[in-house]
Amino acid sequence: MTRKAAPLEKDIQAKILEYLTKRGVFHFKAIVSSKLGIPDIITCINGRFVCFEVKRSENARIHPMQHHIHEQITEAEIGRAHV
């Protein structure tokens, strides 16, 4: 019995983006960033800042810089300002 290959990250991201779009959720995909480790998809759901780092499998390795950025996001007090 052959095992089905895990979907590509871009395909998983596309499904997430489609889901968010259908539900009218504000979101954007980080295409290229000057800062290594920025999550793949950034959203605001019910007034909460939510980020998605997409991996092909549960065993996929998270780069140390991604882990560092995720910790910074978790520790940050996210707010907004009109300037």
PETADA-V809978 format. One record per pair of residues at least 24 apart in sequence whose ideal C-beta (glycine too) atoms are under 8 Angstrom apart, sorted by the first residue. I is the first residue (numbers start at 1). GAP is how many residues later the second one is. Records with the same first field share a line. If there is no record, write none. Layout:
I=GAP  GAP
This chain:
6=50  51
7=49
8=48
9=31  45  46  47
12=42  44
13=27  28  39  41
16=25  36  38
17=24
35=34
36=27  29  30  33
37=26  28  29  30  31  32  33
38=31
39=27  30  31  34
49=24  29
